[in-house]
């Protein structure tokens, strides 16, 4: 789906809000239309960041609205929002601690493996019983917006792109600090943070 575009744009929105105090909704549709990818079939967060850097930003969602299907790139016809620019992005260290250090500073785009029970998630701490062990295979991207712990169990707070009817109003708690090489469902393996 278009999850990779939502994960990339969400990370930039979060970074911008932290640095400027302005929460601006940037255009996932522009990323879908203009990034070299398979549009709504599949794509990569890093390719979205590459395109945003080369295009010197993206438009606001108000100026380039979401249609949920890949269309023709209209980037040259619509002005970029100056707050959407990034200078670079980094692949976060593939460990719980590396990801924790990154998330402590800003929301982070992550790609992971989402098995059927992930799709059925409604509440609580998800520990990925049906995820491959020590695999870096991924099929879904989302945003880590924070972390916490309850009753001695550490977890990530993830924001999904499937709307507020999924999970806990669109969010999931996923267990962290496990003995799994790449974390639960490979959450530690493909994490990226943009920088201004």
N, C-alpha and C positions, 0 to 999 in steps of 0.2 A: 504494500500500500504506500501511502504518502507519509508514513510515520517518520522516515528519515528527514524529510523536509521540516516537519513539525519539531523534531528533536534539535535540528540545527538552528532554526529560527528561534525556538524557545530559549536556547542557550544565549543567543545574542540579545534577545529581549531582557533576560535576567541580568546579563552583564551590564547592559545599558541602564537598567533601572538602578542597579547598585552604584554605578559611576555618576549618573546624572540626576537621579531621583525621579526620572520620568519613565513610567511604564507605557511603552508604545507597542501597539500590535503591528508587527511587520508582516510582510506578505509571504506566506508559504506558497501561494500560487505562483508567484514569480520564480521561486526556486524550482518548483515542479516544471514549469514551462521552459525555463532557460538553462538549467543544469543538464549536462550530458549524463543521462540516466535512462531508466525505463519508466520514468514518470510515476504513475500510480501503481505500477507493477513492482518496481524495486529501485533502490538507489542507495547512496552512501553519504553519510554525514560529512566526511572529509571532502567529497566532491562538491557538496553544497557550499562548504566554507571556501573552497578554491574559487568557485564561481563568484561568490559574494565579494571576495577580496579583489578579483580581477575586474569586477563590475563597479567597484568602489561603493558597495552598499546595495540595498534593495529598497523598494517602495514600501509605504505603509499599507496595511491590509485594506484601509479605506480607499486607497487609490488603485489597488490591484487586488481585487477581492477573490476569495477562494471559490472555485467551481467544482472541486473534487474530481476533475479529470485533466489530463495533460492537454494543453493547448499551444498555440503559437506564442513564441516569446515576444512580449511587448515591452521589454526593458528599455529600449531606445525611445519609446513613446511616452514613458511615465517617469517623472523625476524621482530620484532616490531620496529617501529620508536620510539626512546627514548623520543622524544618531545611529544608523544601522551599520556604519562602516566598522570593519575589523582590520587589523594589520597582519594577523597571523592566527594560527591555532596549533595546539599541541596534543599529541597522543599521550594520555595520562598513563603513568606507570601501572602495569597490570598487577595490582595487589590491593587488598583492602585498605592498607595504610596510604598507598599512593592516591587512591580514589578519595579517601577521607580527607586528605590534605587539599585536594582540588575542590571538593564539594564545600569545604569550610569557607572557601573564598567566593564561590559563584555556582549557579546551576551548571550541570555537566551533561552533555549529550552522551548517551550510551546505547549500544546495540547489544542485544542478548538473544538467547534462545527462549521462545515463548511456546511451551507445549500446550496441549488442550486445556489442562487444568489452570493455566495462566489466563486463558480466555474466560474461564468460568469464575475467576476470582471475585469475591464480594467483600471480604473484610479480613482482618487479622494479619499476622505475619506470614507471608508466603515463603516457604523454604525449598521450593522446586523439587519435590520428590520424583517427578518424571523428567527432569532435565538430564541430559548426558553428563556424566562425571568427567571432569578435567578435559572438556572439549571447548574449543573457541568458536564452534558453529553458532551462527546467529540467524534470526529471521524476523526481528522486530527491533525498532529503535524508539527510545523515549528519553525523558529528561529526569535526572536525579536533582531534586530541589532541596534536599536536606537529609538529616539522619537523626536518630534518637534511640532510646532503649526503653523497654518495659519489662519488668520482672526479670532483669538480668539478661534479656535477649536484645542484642543490637540489631537495628534494621535501617535500611535506606528508605527514604520517602521518594517515590517515583510518580511523575505526572505522565499520564498516557494521553494519546491523541484520539481516543475512542469516545470522548464525550463524558458527561457527568453521570450517565446511567451505568457505566462500567465501574467496578471496584467501589471505592469509598469516594463518591463524587468525582470520579475520574482519576483518583490516586490509588497507589498501592504501597503497602509496607512490604519490603523484601529483606529477608534475613541477611545480615552481614557478619563478618568475623567468623567465618566457618573454616573448616579444614579443606575446603575445595580449592584447587589450584587457581581457578579463574573466578571464584565466587559462585554464588547461586545462579544457575542458568547462564554462566559466562558473563555476568554483569561487569566484571573487572577487565574484560579483554579488549573491548572496543569503545573506550571512553575518550572523548575529545573536549578540550576547553578552548573557546575563542578568546583572543585578547585584542584590546583596542590599540 
